[in-house]
Amino acid sequence: MEDRQVRFRGALRDTSRRRTTAMLILGLLASACTERAEEPRDRTGTGRAGQYATDSSRWGEVTIDPSSVVASGASDEDRGTLLEMIAQQHRNWLAQDTGALRDLMASDAIRVDAGSGLSEGADAIVAALPSEWEGNERPYGTIAQSFAIRDVELIVRGDVAAAAYWIDVHGGARWEFNRQRVGFDVYRRAGTTWELLFHQGADAQPPGAAAEADLPQMEFVYPAADLERAVAFYQPLLGEPDERSPQRLSYDLGDARFHFDTMTLGGLAEPTDGFPNGYAEFVIADIDAELARLRSVGVAVEPIEQNADGRSGALLQDPAGNVLVLRGRDRAEEAAAAGSLSLAPTLGLQAEIREAIEDYWNAWLTMDAQTLVEQLSPGGRVLFDTNSRGTFASEGGEELLEALAADWSDYDIGPAGVGVEVSLDRAAVRSLSDLVLASYEYRMSGSATSRVDEAGVATQLLERGPAGWTIRWSLFTTADDDDNDGLVLSLDYTGYPVVRVRRAERFYTNTLGLGSPYQDVAYRGWWTRSSVFGVYRARGLSPELLRPGRTNGYVSFWVRSVDRSLRAYLREQGSSFPLLPAINNRRGIDHQPGYTQLVATDSEGNIVLFSEYPGT
């Protein structure tokens, strides 16, 4: 996987909005996957052997399109200085140059990122930067990406400047990808120059895209003959299971759900030593409607009365004969309890700001959309970055109502509103004349059917008006969950063997409706809400992996280090280290451009991959 924080797509927003000169207007763009002609076949099927997927001479490159800059209240000198600071900030980030980044920052700077969370103070930000970089390919110490910044909206009010902009990202060492991000900066004048006071970035979808932001929800299952044996094997890797039943173990790996299951799907999912035996479970909101749609386009589906967690579903096969599972998503008719809001004593907000933020969350919990719209300043924006829905923005009015409906749809709803408990803690606040910038940590939890456990950082820029404080913009970034108590950081990506990659692409894109994949010579990957579902060419490389009518998927776990100690542990547990030419180049630790990989068998005989993205 090129970047585990790369998840969401979108499109160009209406160009008329670019000319709005309101403070910190958000411009959002989502990524499009580039369709390329078939290239010469790569022997490994996982990337171009011996070379990188993109031009490494362009890694670290940052450009700004000057024709797309809209500046308000800025002198020519301030405009030039601030645009160069925006570009330099991102050049330094791509180069992993902590010293140069530190030089741009105010000593009391604030930074928010999914990888590092909320960091306050320049020294704390610098200490947290490795957490942002570790999920990115960086073979020579430079992040394997280039940034093209455009549609910069720059506002200067006295000694405060704010900028919102789009970033077109292109890169990849192992696999080529394109995506878009949105950046938000606040600068403060320091003598004759400026210093960076605040930065937050997020992958982006455009205003109005909320209704289409429903990424597929995928969970992954490995068959197991002995659940207790599987628990013992995976304990140092995954920690303790989050849920257990007589037939199934379940692990929450950040956003992803990973299971071991003793139910064999009628003999289709039996653990076979030395083979990828896993399968994807796609969770469908309206399973009956989806099965009817698939039958109408000629897909054979076989109903399952119940699976291991008691939900209805169905089996189907892709064109290569790989077995997949679709299952319904239960939704409580009424939430177990009304939602609640708690503010920790350590939140540390002044009374007026605390009240404004409290009013926002109470309106969100009670689904009072009109109040949320009224709380926004004219031209104000809201951007949601949630684990399950993707990232999307809204301006207010109809766009905000649409975004809120999409956001709420992923939670249990009762008569009183959203059935989750929200707690707020640890705020970082900066007063900027008639503006207040407040970033704070939030956590949502719920025990009804949706199993909510979400943590992140909310940032709100509040503006004092005649009637009190209003919200200029709100930005919510879901933090990566590093609470796993094992060596595995996340479920990175998965792979199903296929005969013809393009035929598989048509099936998963058009028939199953997974959206457009990112592409490599012999691999296609589709973003889901939690990881990547992929297919790879096995014909001619590892034809034995093509077993029609079976579950044939593997999972790759992201780890910080594929080292000898990991291999030694697996060897002690009786793992083998097979050579499967469609998956790896060598037995054991396999160093490749941009990543290091280890392919092994687990206690049940399943093939499992471990991937590291080293920094040098």
Order of alpha helices (4+ residues) and beta strands (2+ residues): beta-beta-alpha-alpha-beta-beta-alpha-beta-beta-beta-beta-beta-alpha-beta-beta-beta-beta-alpha-beta-beta-beta-beta-alpha-alpha-beta-beta-alpha-beta-beta-beta-beta-beta-beta-beta-alpha-beta-beta-beta-beta-alpha-beta-beta-beta
